[in-house]
């Protein structure tokens, strides 16, 4: 019985891990905080696939809640949200990134 239990546990872990990957949306639209100030740019979009080298707990819930939350460039300029990593050291700074990299249709 013990010989069967370990492979079964491994198989279940792989299946559950795969299902969890499908439960996470690839692209998440960031809600606008102030639509009038946003101008003609589309909503910012976050790509989980583009950040898949990190585990979920790297950002959730410390940097971002697991519910969509709008935030501003002013907040990022103060080192919050995306700018915790996109600070010019860990990753390209928000200020040095083309608008279209995040504000994609």
Secondary structure by P-SEA (a helix, b strand, c coil): caaaaaaaaaaaaaaaaaaaaaacccbbbbbbcccccccccccbbbbccccccccccccccccccccbbbbcaaaaaaccccccccccccccccccccccccccc
